[in-house]
Amino acid sequence: MTDIKSRVQGLDPNIRARNIKALSKETGNIYETLNIIAKRANHLVGDIKHELNKKLEEFAISSDAIEEISENKEQIEISKFYERLPNPALIATEEYTSGDLFHKYKEKRQHH
């Protein structure tokens, strides 16, 4: 599985208008669609944070005597790169519209 930063290379980080009817075509309900996208965005937030922390751990230097915080250019560049990633909601919306985001209901919905 590829990391998040590789998957979103080239994704436009800017917000753009979406056709609500087209966006909710699969579920038939815009609120359900937004809930699916929001849940995926929340999941992405955790994944991005974990991925960034994992990359920054490579720079961690343990010292028994004194814990000293030192920054280096690579560490700063990695942090800046992750700050410039598209918003997780935009990533999730793109995944949904491109058919890469799958969802299912725990229970079958009943219409009254």
C-alpha positions in Angstrom: 0.0 0.0 0.0 1.4 3.4 -0.9 1.7 6.2 1.5 -0.7 9.1 1.5 1.7 11.7 0.2 2.4 9.5 -2.9 -1.3 8.9 -3.6 -2.3 12.6 -3.5 0.6 13.9 -5.6 -1.0 16.0 -8.4 -4.3 16.4 -6.5 -5.5 20.0 -6.7 -5.4 21.3 -3.1 -7.9 24.0 -3.9 -11.6 23.8 -3.1 -13.9 23.8 -6.1 -17.7 23.6 -6.5 -19.3 20.2 -6.9 -22.5 19.1 -8.5 -24.6 18.0 -5.5 -26.9 15.8 -7.6 -24.0 14.0 -9.2 -22.2 13.7 -5.8 -25.2 12.1 -4.1 -26.2 9.9 -7.1 -24.9 6.7 -5.5 -26.6 7.1 -2.2 -29.6 9.2 -3.2 -29.0 11.4 -0.2 -26.5 14.2 0.0 -26.3 13.9 3.8 -25.4 10.2 3.6 -22.8 11.1 0.9 -21.3 13.8 3.1 -21.3 11.4 6.1 -19.3 8.9 4.1 -16.8 11.5 2.9 -16.5 13.0 6.4 -15.8 9.6 8.0 -13.1 8.9 5.4 -11.6 12.4 6.0 -11.4 11.7 9.7 -9.6 8.4 9.0 -7.2 10.3 6.7 -6.4 12.8 9.4 -5.2 9.9 11.6 -3.3 8.3 8.8 -1.5 11.5 7.8 -0.6 12.2 11.4 0.8 8.7 11.9 2.7 8.8 8.6 4.2 12.2 9.5 5.2 11.1 13.0 6.8 7.9 11.6 8.9 9.9 9.2 9.9 12.4 11.9 10.9 9.6 14.2 13.8 8.9 11.9 15.3 12.1 13.1 14.8 11.5 16.8 18.0 11.2 18.7 17.9 9.7 22.1 20.1 11.1 24.8 20.3 9.7 28.3 21.7 12.9 29.8 19.9 15.8 28.3 16.9 15.8 26.0 17.8 18.4 23.5 15.5 19.5 20.7 17.3 20.1 17.5 15.8 20.8 14.2 17.3 20.0 10.9 16.4 21.1 7.4 15.1 17.7 6.3 12.8 17.5 9.2 11.5 21.0 8.5 11.0 20.2 4.8 9.1 17.0 5.6 6.8 19.0 8.0 6.2 21.7 5.5 5.4 19.2 2.8 2.7 17.6 4.9 1.3 21.0 5.8 0.8 21.7 2.0 -1.1 18.4 1.4 -4.7 18.9 0.3 -7.2 19.0 3.1 -8.3 15.5 4.1 -11.9 16.4 3.2 -10.7 17.2 -0.3 -8.8 14.0 -0.5 -11.8 12.0 0.7 -14.1 13.8 -1.8 -11.7 13.0 -4.7 -11.6 9.3 -3.6 -15.4 9.2 -3.5 -15.9 10.8 -6.9 -13.3 8.7 -8.5 -14.8 5.5 -7.2 -11.9 4.6 -4.9 -14.0 5.0 -1.7 -16.2 2.1 -0.9 -18.9 2.0 1.8 -21.5 -0.4 3.1 -24.4 -0.2 5.5 -24.2 -2.3 8.7 -27.9 -2.9 8.5 -30.2 -2.8 5.6 -32.1 0.5 5.5 -35.9 0.3 5.7 -38.1 2.8 3.9 -41.3 3.7 5.6 
